[in-house]
Each structure stands twice: as structure tokens, then as C-alpha cells.
């Protein structure tokens, strides 16, 4: 399986730490291959001190390297959802209004699943 994602784009944006889970990276590459178009990562691994994680009651999927935000909209967002669901991704968040649109995918089984939410 080709690796479509760089360590840099999946690293914590606050400190550069890279603790992305290999099993999730594998699934992401399967999804990327199936989609056939770029999946721009807007957030990958986030350390517990990253401002977004620090605001939460407890650090979430991103802090375990099991969550990612993909900056897609419209037709590509629809296709990404279709492929991710077919691959069994159990937790999906949707942010599709305004300027910073993305689809969140995560496989963190320590959190409620299957589920889907909006922001
Ligand atoms: Zn960090």
C-alpha cells in the first residue's frame, strides 16, 4: 500500500510531535486509494497540550493518534463519507458550513461508537 500522508502533515501543529497510530494510517491510505483524490489533513495527531485538546474535559481521539480532520467539501466530502463508512470507520464528525469545512474520521474504540456528529 502506497503511503499518501507525510509525517509532517500528521504531526501536532503545536509542538511537532508525531504519535499517529499506524493502524489508522493504514486505513487512511486504503480510503485515499479508494477515493482517488487528495485528502488534505487539516489536523492529525494532537498532543494533550494542544489548545483544542486542552479545552476538552478529557483529551480525545486526536491525542491518541486515532483521529484526523480532512479538508474536503461538496462532492468530495460525500465520496469520502461513502468510502469511510464502507471501510467501517465508526466515528465521524461533519463540519460543512463556513470557511473551514472538514470531515473528522476516527477509530477510537474507547469513545462511543458507531456515531456521527456535527460541529
Ligand atoms: Zn503539541
Backbone and ligand atoms as CSV (ligand in chain L), in Angstrom:
chain,resi,resn,atom,element,x,y,z
A,1,UNK,N,N,0.849,-1.206,0.000
A,1,UNK,CA,C,0.000,0.000,0.000
A,1,UNK,C,C,0.880,1.250,0.000
A,2,UNK,N,N,0.627,2.107,-0.984
A,2,UNK,CA,C,1.365,3.379,-1.037
A,2,UNK,C,C,1.006,4.246,0.179
A,3,UNK,N,N,1.999,4.988,0.714
A,3,UNK,CA,C,1.684,5.935,1.789
A,3,UNK,C,C,1.509,7.333,1.206
A,4,UNK,N,N,0.287,7.836,1.306
A,4,UNK,CA,C,-0.047,9.140,0.729
A,4,UNK,C,C,0.159,10.286,1.712
A,5,UNK,N,N,0.457,9.968,2.980
A,5,UNK,CA,C,0.458,11.013,4.007
A,5,UNK,C,C,1.848,11.183,4.611
A,6,UNK,N,N,2.290,12.431,4.725
A,6,UNK,CA,C,3.613,12.693,5.296
A,6,UNK,C,C,3.513,12.783,6.818
A,7,UNK,N,N,4.629,12.462,7.470
A,7,UNK,CA,C,4.689,12.597,8.915
A,7,UNK,C,C,4.416,14.048,9.310
A,8,UNK,N,N,4.945,14.978,8.503
A,8,UNK,CA,C,4.783,16.410,8.810
A,8,UNK,C,C,3.309,16.812,8.887
A,9,UNK,N,N,2.497,16.371,7.918
A,9,UNK,CA,C,1.100,16.824,7.913
A,9,UNK,C,C,0.263,16.146,8.994
A,10,UNK,N,N,0.766,15.021,9.530
A,10,UNK,CA,C,0.017,14.310,10.569
A,10,UNK,C,C,0.518,14.635,11.977
A,11,UNK,N,N,1.565,15.487,12.062
A,11,UNK,CA,C,2.158,15.817,13.357
A,11,UNK,C,C,1.374,16.896,14.088
A,12,UNK,N,N,1.614,16.997,15.395
A,12,UNK,CA,C,0.936,18.004,16.209
A,12,UNK,C,C,1.330,19.405,15.740
A,13,UNK,N,N,0.320,20.248,15.510
A,13,UNK,CA,C,0.613,21.587,14.986
A,13,UNK,C,C,1.168,22.514,16.070
A,14,UNK,N,N,1.085,22.100,17.346
A,14,UNK,CA,C,1.624,22.981,18.394
A,14,UNK,C,C,3.073,22.662,18.713
A,15,UNK,N,N,3.502,21.393,18.564
A,15,UNK,CA,C,4.853,21.031,19.008
A,15,UNK,C,C,5.601,20.129,18.040
A,16,UNK,N,N,4.920,19.643,16.998
A,16,UNK,CA,C,5.588,18.791,16.015
A,16,UNK,C,C,5.664,17.326,16.410
A,17,UNK,N,N,5.110,16.967,17.572
A,17,UNK,CA,C,5.152,15.553,17.990
A,17,UNK,C,C,4.371,14.688,16.992
A,18,UNK,N,N,4.875,13.480,16.788
A,18,UNK,CA,C,4.222,12.557,15.858
A,18,UNK,C,C,3.935,11.244,16.561
A,19,UNK,N,N,2.648,11.036,16.897
A,19,UNK,CA,C,2.270,9.763,17.511
A,19,UNK,C,C,1.011,9.233,16.847
A,20,UNK,N,N,1.005,9.360,15.521
A,20,UNK,CA,C,-0.149,8.879,14.774
A,20,UNK,C,C,-0.148,7.345,14.782
A,21,UNK,N,N,-1.324,6.744,14.986
A,21,UNK,CA,C,-1.403,5.285,15.109
A,21,UNK,C,C,-1.223,4.616,13.741
A,22,UNK,N,N,-0.256,3.679,13.634
A,22,UNK,CA,C,-0.003,3.003,12.352
A,22,UNK,C,C,-1.249,2.322,11.781
A,23,UNK,N,N,-2.081,1.735,12.648
A,23,UNK,CA,C,-3.262,1.025,12.141
A,23,UNK,C,C,-4.275,1.997,11.525
A,24,UNK,N,N,-4.305,3.211,12.048
A,24,UNK,CA,C,-5.213,4.205,11.466
A,24,UNK,C,C,-4.622,4.770,10.173
A,25,UNK,N,N,-3.303,4.943,10.137
A,25,UNK,CA,C,-2.655,5.406,8.915
A,25,UNK,C,C,-2.927,4.426,7.776
A,26,UNK,N,N,-2.895,3.145,8.103
A,26,UNK,CA,C,-3.168,2.128,7.081
A,26,UNK,C,C,-4.583,2.311,6.509
A,27,UNK,N,N,-5.566,2.476,7.398
A,27,UNK,CA,C,-6.951,2.643,6.952
A,27,UNK,C,C,-7.099,3.922,6.116
A,28,UNK,N,N,-6.414,4.977,6.543
A,28,UNK,CA,C,-6.475,6.240,5.794
A,28,UNK,C,C,-5.938,6.066,4.380
A,29,UNK,N,N,-4.867,5.299,4.252
A,29,UNK,CA,C,-4.303,5.064,2.923
A,29,UNK,C,C,-5.244,4.238,2.055
A,30,UNK,N,N,-5.925,3.267,2.666
A,30,UNK,CA,C,-6.930,2.485,1.932
A,30,UNK,C,C,-8.034,3.420,1.435
A,31,UNK,N,N,-8.486,4.318,2.312
A,31,UNK,CA,C,-9.543,5.267,1.957
A,31,UNK,C,C,-9.061,6.217,0.856
A,32,UNK,N,N,-7.837,6.699,0.988
A,32,UNK,CA,C,-7.257,7.620,-0.003
A,32,UNK,C,C,-7.173,6.957,-1.380
A,33,UNK,N,N,-6.710,5.716,-1.372
A,33,UNK,CA,C,-6.591,4.943,-2.617
A,33,UNK,C,C,-7.958,4.814,-3.289
A,34,UNK,N,N,-8.946,4.483,-2.483
A,34,UNK,CA,C,-10.309,4.274,-2.986
A,34,UNK,C,C,-10.918,5.586,-3.496
A,35,UNK,N,N,-10.649,6.693,-2.804
A,35,UNK,CA,C,-11.181,7.992,-3.224
A,35,UNK,C,C,-10.553,8.450,-4.537
A,36,UNK,N,N,-9.240,8.284,-4.647
A,36,UNK,CA,C,-8.578,8.685,-5.883
A,36,UNK,C,C,-8.354,10.179,-6.022
A,37,UNK,N,N,-8.547,10.923,-4.957
A,37,UNK,CA,C,-8.236,12.360,-4.958
A,37,UNK,C,C,-7.549,12.712,-3.647
A,38,UNK,N,N,-6.843,13.857,-3.591
A,38,UNK,CA,C,-6.107,14.224,-2.377
A,38,UNK,C,C,-7.024,14.380,-1.166
A,39,UNK,N,N,-6.516,13.961,-0.006
A,39,UNK,CA,C,-7.239,14.163,1.254
A,39,UNK,C,C,-6.386,15.095,2.127
A,40,UNK,N,N,-6.605,16.406,2.030
A,40,UNK,CA,C,-5.774,17.348,2.788
A,40,UNK,C,C,-6.056,17.268,4.288
A,41,UNK,N,N,-5.011,16.963,5.042
A,41,UNK,CA,C,-5.147,16.837,6.502
A,41,UNK,C,C,-5.124,18.232,7.118
A,42,UNK,N,N,-6.211,18.615,7.784
A,42,UNK,CA,C,-6.203,19.913,8.464
A,42,UNK,C,C,-5.842,19.746,9.937
A,43,UNK,N,N,-5.953,18.516,10.464
A,43,UNK,CA,C,-5.475,18.214,11.817
A,43,UNK,C,C,-5.280,16.712,11.944
A,44,UNK,N,N,-4.104,16.299,12.405
A,44,UNK,CA,C,-3.814,14.871,12.585
A,44,UNK,C,C,-3.601,14.569,14.051
A,45,UNK,N,N,-2.376,14.132,14.395
A,45,UNK,CA,C,-2.074,13.913,15.810
A,45,UNK,C,C,-2.088,15.255,16.546
A,46,UNK,N,N,-2.681,15.270,17.730
A,46,UNK,CA,C,-2.610,16.455,18.605
A,46,UNK,C,C,-2.178,15.983,19.988
A,47,UNK,N,N,-1.100,16.572,20.511
A,47,UNK,CA,C,-0.652,16.197,21.853
A,47,UNK,C,C,-1.679,16.712,22.874
A,48,UNK,N,N,-1.693,16.173,24.102
A,48,UNK,CA,C,-2.682,16.594,25.106
A,48,UNK,C,C,-2.620,18.087,25.436
A,49,UNK,N,N,-1.471,18.719,25.126
A,49,UNK,CA,C,-1.336,20.150,25.425
A,49,UNK,C,C,-1.778,21.042,24.274
A,50,UNK,N,N,-2.063,20.453,23.141
A,50,UNK,CA,C,-2.572,21.241,22.009
A,50,UNK,C,C,-3.824,21.985,22.468
A,51,UNK,N,N,-3.968,23.271,22.107
A,51,UNK,CA,C,-5.091,24.082,22.621
A,51,UNK,C,C,-6.466,23.421,22.461
A,52,UNK,N,N,-6.706,22.751,21.336
A,52,UNK,CA,C,-8.017,22.119,21.119
A,52,UNK,C,C,-8.240,20.974,22.113
A,53,UNK,N,N,-7.196,20.181,22.379
A,53,UNK,CA,C,-7.323,19.065,23.323
A,53,UNK,C,C,-7.393,19.579,24.766
A,54,UNK,N,N,-6.586,20.609,25.050
A,54,UNK,CA,C,-6.534,21.165,26.400
A,54,UNK,C,C,-7.884,21.739,26.832
A,55,UNK,N,N,-8.692,22.180,25.846
A,55,UNK,CA,C,-10.017,22.738,26.149
A,55,UNK,C,C,-11.042,21.666,26.513
A,56,UNK,N,N,-10.764,20.426,26.120
A,56,UNK,CA,C,-11.751,19.366,26.354
A,56,UNK,C,C,-11.685,18.863,27.792
A,57,UNK,N,N,-12.770,18.240,28.240
A,57,UNK,CA,C,-12.796,17.652,29.582
A,57,UNK,C,C,-11.713,16.570,29.684
A,58,UNK,N,N,-11.589,15.779,28.634
A,58,UNK,CA,C,-10.508,14.791,28.542
A,58,UNK,C,C,-10.020,14.799,27.096
A,59,UNK,N,N,-8.717,14.654,26.886
A,59,UNK,CA,C,-8.195,14.645,25.512
A,59,UNK,C,C,-8.883,13.562,24.675
A,60,UNK,N,N,-9.128,13.849,23.402
A,60,UNK,CA,C,-9.905,12.951,22.551
A,60,UNK,C,C,-9.080,12.093,21.606
A,61,UNK,N,N,-9.744,11.630,20.535
A,61,UNK,CA,C,-9.145,10.681,19.586
A,61,UNK,C,C,-7.846,11.200,18.960
A,62,UNK,N,N,-7.798,12.499,18.658
A,62,UNK,CA,C,-6.586,13.057,18.039
A,62,UNK,C,C,-5.370,12.850,18.949
A,63,UNK,N,N,-5.589,12.903,20.275
A,63,UNK,CA,C,-4.468,12.813,21.215
A,63,UNK,C,C,-3.941,11.377,21.336
A,64,UNK,N,N,-4.684,10.415,20.758
A,64,UNK,CA,C,-4.206,9.030,20.747
A,64,UNK,C,C,-3.788,8.608,19.344
A,65,UNK,N,N,-3.726,9.598,18.436
A,65,UNK,CA,C,-3.326,9.302,17.064
A,65,UNK,C,C,-4.362,8.519,16.300
A,66,UNK,N,N,-5.624,8.603,16.778
A,66,UNK,CA,C,-6.692,7.796,16.174
A,66,UNK,C,C,-7.760,8.647,15.502
A,67,UNK,N,N,-7.453,9.947,15.322
A,67,UNK,CA,C,-8.429,10.837,14.693
A,67,UNK,C,C,-7.751,11.750,13.702
A,68,UNK,N,N,-8.508,12.160,12.680
A,68,UNK,CA,C,-7.964,13.059,11.668
A,68,UNK,C,C,-9.087,13.942,11.126
A,69,UNK,N,N,-8.742,15.171,10.747
A,69,UNK,CA,C,-9.689,16.044,10.059
A,69,UNK,C,C,-9.216,16.207,8.622
A,70,UNK,N,N,-10.136,16.021,7.683
A,70,UNK,CA,C,-9.802,16.099,6.262
A,70,UNK,C,C,-10.561,17.273,5.646
A,71,UNK,N,N,-9.844,18.173,5.038
A,71,UNK,CA,C,-10.453,19.389,4.482
A,71,UNK,C,C,-11.069,19.178,3.116
A,72,UNK,N,N,-12.242,18.590,3.090
A,72,UNK,CA,C,-12.963,18.395,1.829
A,72,UNK,C,C,-14.384,18.925,1.963
A,73,UNK,N,N,-14.987,19.250,0.839
A,73,UNK,CA,C,-16.357,19.750,0.831
A,73,UNK,C,C,-17.096,19.216,-0.393
A,74,UNK,N,N,-18.404,19.410,-0.393
A,74,UNK,CA,C,-19.217,19.079,-1.570
A,74,UNK,C,C,-19.094,17.638,-2.015
A,75,UNK,N,N,-18.849,17.462,-3.321
A,75,UNK,CA,C,-18.821,16.123,-3.907
A,75,UNK,C,C,-17.757,15.233,-3.246
A,76,UNK,N,N,-16.571,15.824,-2.960
A,76,UNK,CA,C,-15.507,15.023,-2.350
A,76,UNK,C,C,-15.842,14.644,-0.905
A,77,UNK,N,N,-16.524,15.527,-0.201
A,77,UNK,CA,C,-16.946,15.208,1.165
A,77,UNK,C,C,-17.931,14.038,1.130
A,78,UNK,N,N,-18.818,14.056,0.163
A,78,UNK,CA,C,-19.805,12.988,0.006
A,78,UNK,C,C,-19.127,11.659,-0.284
A,79,UNK,N,N,-18.166,11.688,-1.207
A,79,UNK,CA,C,-17.446,10.462,-1.573
A,79,UNK,C,C,-16.606,9.937,-0.399
A,80,UNK,N,N,-15.950,10.873,0.299
A,80,UNK,CA,C,-15.127,10.464,1.452
A,80,UNK,C,C,-15.998,9.758,2.499
A,81,UNK,N,N,-17.181,10.305,2.760
A,81,UNK,CA,C,-18.084,9.673,3.727
A,81,UNK,C,C,-18.468,8.270,3.285
A,82,UNK,N,N,-18.796,8.151,1.997
A,82,UNK,CA,C,-19.206,6.867,1.442
A,82,UNK,C,C,-18.093,5.822,1.645
A,83,UNK,N,N,-16.861,6.213,1.302
A,83,UNK,CA,C,-15.728,5.288,1.395
A,83,UNK,C,C,-15.402,4.984,2.859
A,84,UNK,N,N,-15.409,5.999,3.713
A,84,UNK,CA,C,-15.074,5.805,5.127
A,84,UNK,C,C,-16.092,4.879,5.796
A,85,UNK,N,N,-17.360,5.057,5.486
A,85,UNK,CA,C,-18.397,4.188,6.053
A,85,UNK,C,C,-18.210,2.758,5.563
A,86,UNK,N,N,-17.894,2.609,4.278
A,86,UNK,CA,C,-17.680,1.270,3.714
A,86,UNK,C,C,-16.470,0.601,4.369
A,87,UNK,N,N,-15.488,1.387,4.786
A,87,UNK,CA,C,-14.300,0.846,5.450
A,87,UNK,C,C,-14.525,0.622,6.951
A,88,UNK,N,N,-15.708,0.952,7.429
A,88,UNK,CA,C,-16.040,0.669,8.821
A,88,UNK,C,C,-15.570,1.704,9.823
A,89,UNK,N,N,-15.226,2.914,9.368
A,89,UNK,CA,C,-14.838,3.974,10.309
A,89,UNK,C,C,-16.039,4.260,11.222
A,90,UNK,N,N,-15.869,4.041,12.554
A,90,UNK,CA,C,-17.027,4.035,13.449
A,90,UNK,C,C,-17.439,5.401,14.005
A,91,UNK,N,N,-16.580,6.413,13.815
A,91,UNK,CA,C,-16.895,7.716,14.411
A,91,UNK,C,C,-16.588,8.804,13.380
A,92,UNK,N,N,-17.620,9.593,13.073
A,92,UNK,CA,C,-17.499,10.591,12.010
A,92,UNK,C,C,-18.081,11.914,12.471
A,93,UNK,N,N,-17.307,12.984,12.298
A,93,UNK,CA,C,-17.780,14.328,12.601
A,93,UNK,C,C,-17.831,15.135,11.312
A,94,UNK,N,N,-18.847,15.987,11.215
A,94,UNK,CA,C,-19.044,16.742,9.971
A,94,UNK,C,C,-19.108,18.235,10.262
A,95,UNK,N,N,-18.207,18.973,9.631
A,95,UNK,CA,C,-18.221,20.433,9.706
A,95,UNK,C,C,-18.275,20.931,8.264
A,96,UNK,N,N,-19.463,21.301,7.805
A,96,UNK,CA,C,-19.631,21.664,6.398
A,96,UNK,C,C,-20.366,22.985,6.241
A,97,UNK,N,N,-20.042,23.943,7.117
A,97,UNK,CA,C,-20.548,25.289,6.864
A,97,UNK,C,C,-19.416,26.287,7.079
A,98,UNK,N,N,-19.515,27.420,6.419
A,98,UNK,CA,C,-18.486,28.444,6.565
A,98,UNK,C,C,-17.206,28.132,5.813
A,99,UNK,N,N,-16.119,28.727,6.253
A,99,UNK,CA,C,-14.855,28.655,5.515
A,99,UNK,C,C,-14.045,27.399,5.808
A,100,UNK,N,N,-14.013,26.941,7.081
A,100,UNK,CA,C,-13.129,25.807,7.409
A,100,UNK,C,C,-13.920,24.510,7.458
A,101,UNK,N,N,-14.240,23.991,6.276
A,101,UNK,CA,C,-15.038,22.764,6.197
A,101,UNK,C,C,-14.140,21.546,6.266
A,102,UNK,N,N,-14.593,20.534,7.019
A,102,UNK,CA,C,-13.812,19.297,7.083
A,102,UNK,C,C,-14.714,18.135,7.465
A,103,UNK,N,N,-14.160,16.942,7.271
A,103,UNK,CA,C,-14.773,15.710,7.757
A,103,UNK,C,C,-13.791,15.110,8.772
A,104,UNK,N,N,-14.265,14.848,9.979
A,104,UNK,CA,C,-13.442,14.190,11.003
A,104,UNK,C,C,-13.712,12.696,10.936
A,105,UNK,N,N,-12.635,11.918,10.906
A,105,UNK,CA,C,-12.747,10.459,10.950
A,105,UNK,C,C,-11.958,9.964,12.142
A,106,UNK,N,N,-12.524,9.042,12.929
A,106,UNK,CA,C,-11.685,8.413,13.950
A,106,UNK,C,C,-12.113,6.988,14.264
A,107,UNK,N,N,-11.145,6.228,14.764
A,107,UNK,CA,C,-11.377,4.805,15.061
A,107,UNK,C,C,-11.097,4.531,16.539
A,108,UNK,N,N,-11.358,5.527,17.368
A,108,UNK,CA,C,-11.070,5.397,18.799
A,108,UNK,C,C,-12.186,4.605,19.485
A,109,UNK,N,N,-11.931,3.322,19.711
A,109,UNK,CA,C,-12.976,2.450,20.278
A,109,UNK,C,C,-13.191,2.688,21.769
A,110,UNK,N,N,-12.351,3.557,22.390
A,110,UNK,CA,C,-12.580,3.888,23.800
A,110,UNK,C,C,-13.678,4.944,23.935
A,111,UNK,N,N,-14.122,5.488,22.796
A,111,UNK,CA,C,-15.186,6.504,22.785
A,111,UNK,C,C,-16.441,5.906,22.153
A,112,UNK,N,N,-17.621,6.493,22.433
A,112,UNK,CA,C,-18.876,5.904,21.928
A,112,UNK,C,C,-18.830,5.684,20.416
A,113,UNK,N,N,-19.293,4.506,19.975
A,113,UNK,CA,C,-19.346,4.205,18.548
A,113,UNK,C,C,-20.288,3.051,18.290
A,114,UNK,N,N,-20.877,2.978,17.076
A,114,UNK,CA,C,-20.720,3.932,15.986
A,114,UNK,C,C,-21.509,5.214,16.270
A,115,UNK,N,N,-21.001,6.309,15.752
A,115,UNK,CA,C,-21.693,7.584,15.945
A,115,UNK,C,C,-21.290,8.589,14.865
A,116,UNK,N,N,-22.101,9.622,14.778
A,116,UNK,CA,C,-21.832,10.692,13.838
A,116,UNK,C,C,-22.307,11.983,14.499
A,117,UNK,N,N,-21.576,13.076,14.291
A,117,UNK,CA,C,-21.973,14.336,14.896
A,117,UNK,C,C,-21.626,15.506,13.984
A,118,UNK,N,N,-22.197,16.656,14.302
A,118,UNK,CA,C,-21.824,17.879,13.590
A,118,UNK,C,C,-21.203,18.845,14.590
A,119,UNK,N,N,-20.550,19.880,14.087
A,119,UNK,CA,C,-19.862,20.831,14.971
A,119,UNK,C,C,-20.658,22.132,15.087
L,1,ZN,ZN,ZN,1.657,19.532,20.659
